[in-house]
Amino acid sequence: MKGQSMPLNVVIVAAILIIVLFVVVLIFTGKIKGFSQDLESCVAKGGNCENVQSCGEKGEGWTTIPRTECEESSPPQKCCIKIL
């Protein structure tokens, strides 16, 4: 009975190692940077870069999302998005 559980453990460990290796390759080839930029994109989240006042002037059902590329613009803006 114990002899059957050993191959399953080896398969699980091998699968985890393959996933880790894949992530390391993505990091060192720079491919993961594009993924992280998409996470910070206001447009990818369904919003628009606007000043905070104009987002608030749209009425209820609108909010801002922090830590997007909008804050890096000049002058700094916020990502304004409609709440469902």
N, C-alpha and C positions, 0 to 999 in steps of 0.2 A: 504494500500500500504506500509506503514512504517513497519507493522508487518512482511512482507515478507523479508525485508532486514536484520532484526536482526539475523535470523538463518544463513544467508550467512556470516555475520560478525563473528559469533561464530565459524563457520566451518573454516574460514580463520585463525583466531587467534589460534584455536586448531591445525591446520596443522603446523603453524609456531612454536608453542610450542613443538610439537613432533619432528620437525627437530632439534631444539635447544637442546632438551633433548638427542637426538641421538648423536649429536656432543659432548656434555659434557660427555656422557658415553664413547665414543671413546677416548677422551682425558684422562680420569681417568683410563681407563683400559690399556693404553699404545698402543692401536692399531693404533693410528694416527701417531706414531713415524715411523712405517714402511712405511707409505704413504709419509711422508716428506723425508725419506731417498731415496726413489725412485725418488723424484723430484730433488735431488742433484746428482743422479747417471749419470755419463758421458755415460756409456754403454746404459742406458735406453733411453738416448737422441740420440743414434746412433753414438756416438763418441768413441775415444780411448784416454787414458792418454799418452801424449807424451811431450817431451820438446818443448818449443816454436819454436826453430830454425827448428826442423824437420817438424813441421807443416807448417811453412813458406816455407820450401824447396820443398814441394809437388807441389807448383805452385798455380796458380789462382784457385779460387773455394773452398779454404779451409779457415777456421777461427777457433778461439778459443771461448769457452763458459766459462765465469767466474763463480765462486762460485760452484764448483763441488768438489767431493772427491779427485780429482787429485791434488789439491792444498795442501792437507794435507799429501801427500806422501813425502818421503825423497829420493832424492831432490825434491822440489816442481815442479810439472808439470802443464800443461794446458790440458783441454779437447779439442782435435782437431776433428773437424767435417767437412764433405764435404757439401758445400752449393749446393742446388739443382739448 
